[in-house]
Amino acid sequence: MPDNTKVTFFLPGEYERKDWSVPADIYNLYRLLLNKSTAGSVFVPIRSMQFLAALDQHEIIFVDSLAYAVSDNQGGRVILISWKFPTHPERESLTEAVPGEVVYYARKSDTVQLRLATEFKQAMELMDSRYRDQTIPTEGARILPLKHTKP
């Protein structure tokens, strides 16, 4: 079977994890975009921050699109933050926030997290308007552990 992977992400060690409720409008857009994908994942560029979000069924990962790393002769982007969702989130209505967790893979990511809540929503709205009646083009992705090499 051919490898259709176009993007590689590295998963560093977890720095911190916090409970967080994702606002309903952000969660609803996330699910809407996923439903427009035949691959079960979507890449959303957040141009205002030069970040890339990768959406899948239970998680959104965020990477700085300018930060590049190499590990075991593989090149890719390092995950900085992820939003994790329960398999079956419980909520009474579509206007209710969804409980989840934010996972930080680097120090001092709180300010990035605050900005993502606004900028990511705007990026998803733009993508939704561009692909209103279409399937979103997809690329393959893989997430590898980030191995630190000793100098």
C-alpha positions in Angstrom: 0.0 0.0 0.0 1.6 3.4 -1.0 2.3 5.9 1.7 0.3 9.1 1.0 1.8 10.9 3.9 2.6 14.5 3.0 3.0 16.0 6.5 4.9 14.7 9.5 4.4 16.0 13.0 6.6 15.3 16.0 5.1 14.7 19.4 7.4 16.0 22.2 7.0 15.1 25.8 4.0 16.6 27.5 4.7 19.7 29.6 1.3 20.4 31.1 -2.3 19.4 30.8 -5.4 21.4 31.9 -9.1 20.9 31.7 -10.7 23.4 29.3 -14.1 23.8 27.8 -14.1 24.5 24.1 -16.7 27.2 23.2 -19.7 25.7 21.3 -19.1 27.8 18.1 -15.5 26.6 17.8 -16.5 23.0 18.5 -19.4 23.1 16.0 -17.2 24.5 13.2 -14.6 21.8 14.0 -17.2 19.1 13.6 -18.6 20.7 10.4 -15.2 20.8 8.7 -14.5 17.2 9.7 -17.8 16.2 8.1 -16.6 17.7 4.8 -13.5 15.6 4.7 -13.4 12.1 3.2 -10.2 11.3 5.1 -11.4 12.1 8.6 -8.8 14.8 9.0 -8.5 18.4 8.0 -5.6 20.9 7.9 -6.5 24.5 8.7 -3.9 27.2 8.2 -4.0 30.0 10.8 -2.2 32.6 8.7 -2.5 35.4 11.2 -0.3 33.3 13.6 1.7 31.3 11.0 0.3 28.2 12.6 -1.3 25.1 11.2 -4.1 23.2 12.9 -4.6 19.5 12.2 -8.1 18.3 13.0 -9.1 14.6 13.5 -12.0 12.9 15.3 -10.9 13.4 18.9 -8.1 16.0 18.8 -6.8 19.2 17.3 -3.1 19.7 17.2 -1.4 23.1 16.6 2.1 23.6 15.2 4.1 26.7 14.4 4.4 26.4 10.6 7.8 28.0 10.7 9.3 25.7 13.3 10.9 22.6 11.7 12.7 19.7 13.4 14.6 16.6 12.3 14.6 13.3 14.3 15.9 10.0 13.0 16.4 11.5 9.6 12.7 12.5 9.4 11.7 16.1 9.1 8.5 17.7 10.3 6.7 20.2 12.5 6.7 20.0 16.3 3.3 19.9 18.0 3.1 22.8 20.5 -0.5 22.5 21.8 -3.3 20.0 21.4 -7.0 20.1 22.3 -8.3 16.7 23.2 -12.0 15.8 23.3 -13.9 12.9 24.9 -15.0 10.2 22.5 -18.7 11.1 23.0 -18.9 14.6 24.5 -22.0 15.1 26.6 -23.8 18.3 26.1 -27.5 19.3 26.3 -27.5 21.5 23.2 -25.4 22.7 20.3 -24.9 26.0 22.1 -23.2 24.4 25.1 -19.4 24.3 25.5 -17.7 21.0 25.2 -15.4 19.8 28.0 -12.0 18.7 27.0 -8.3 19.2 27.8 -5.6 21.4 26.5 -2.2 19.8 26.4 1.0 22.0 26.3 4.2 20.5 24.9 6.3 23.7 25.5 6.6 26.2 28.3 5.0 29.6 28.2 2.2 28.4 25.8 -0.7 30.0 27.8 -0.5 33.2 25.7 -0.5 31.2 22.5 -3.6 29.2 23.7 -5.5 32.4 24.4 -4.8 33.7 21.0 -5.7 30.4 19.3 -9.2 30.5 20.7 -9.9 33.6 18.5 -7.6 33.2 15.5 -8.5 29.5 15.0 -12.2 30.2 14.9 -11.6 32.8 12.2 -9.5 30.5 10.2 -12.1 27.7 10.3 -14.8 30.2 9.3 -12.8 31.2 6.2 -12.2 27.5 5.3 -15.9 26.8 5.8 -16.9 29.6 3.4 -14.4 28.4 0.8 -15.6 24.8 0.9 -19.3 25.5 1.6 -20.6 22.9 -0.9 -17.5 20.9 -1.5 -15.3 18.1 0.0 -12.2 19.5 1.6 -9.0 18.3 0.0 -7.0 16.1 2.3 -3.4 15.1 2.8 -2.1 12.2 4.8 -0.3 12.9 8.1 1.6 11.0 10.7 2.7 11.8 14.2 6.0 10.5 15.5 7.6 10.8 18.9 10.3 13.5 19.0 13.6 11.8 19.9 16.2 14.1 21.4 19.7 13.3 20.3 22.7 13.9 22.5 25.4 16.3 21.1 
